[in-house]
């Protein structure tokens, strides 16, 4: 059993309430949260005691949309609009990637997630074998999201991945998904609806990221992407949509009625000038929210603190209202909301019996003082420098600047640079 003592605890089982206390973990689970009495200590032996030094223990962040292995394209093709960036720069480089590349590039992303207090990513990419290997070796949790595009012949591959990867490790799951409406044939979308029925599972995809995407979908089908997907039955079992920048009022009603998660990616949307998602409108309509970084080629970093600040700051600017999108919404979206959007029902908060996916926030740093509101400090003045420790499935993977993923970070950096040199 691991004991985290001398801490404040925000279990997020009751909003953002914070109390003095301890968190104990046993194996991969949370074993105790609260103020232990003498009786509680009597039969307990700790393999390790971690002094949080007055820091805050809270559920880790979950990154509900990313393309981790795109680390190799960080700062490779910046300052371009999405369609030009994607079709002229990104797709040709991705065509050169091998499984071994993806293995190392994924490890680079995992290092970065851990420094930002992230213990799980909802990852859409190809070569899943290499990616799964990198994750299991590192002890990092990943939900792979189907990324198929093009013709319905690709549906069999997705079906095969569902069978192959679900159950392969407690750290890995695979969920139904496809790349986007603008890279899918109509027949592929019809087939996705069949798979949703077969697995009785929600479907995830990029949705309404740019105005162009929505306009062209309406020209082609007479429907927005959301209306098109819904009309085909793709959302019969819920699911999640990435970006959700350009949603109509009717789209938002569909999201609410189908229980869909809107995964906002404000860093990527800002950098690619895609627009600002209607977070407040969705929240007020009862749409469930989650947060993702998107890939490191469009963002360019995998930093949940920056996403959280942008999520609220952009709403305030868009609506000319400083009260818009308070810190609590943001924290809930980045932890419990994102966990649920990824199907990680047992990683969402720090109740006893849940997965021990948690972080310690160092409050003994200038940007965290004074403690008027710790939750507001995290969202408005916090940064990854405040992440003292990141634990995934009960294992400490990052602590005070040191990684514990079984590979030397310098080897990972060297490999990433080797890969990019070999491609040019
Ligand atoms: Zn994306």
Boltz pocket constraint, residues with backbone or C-beta under 6 A from the ligand:
constraints:
  - pocket:
      binder: B
      contacts: [[A, 65], [A, 66], [A, 67], [A, 206], [A, 242], [A, 294], [A, 295]]
      max_distance: 6.0
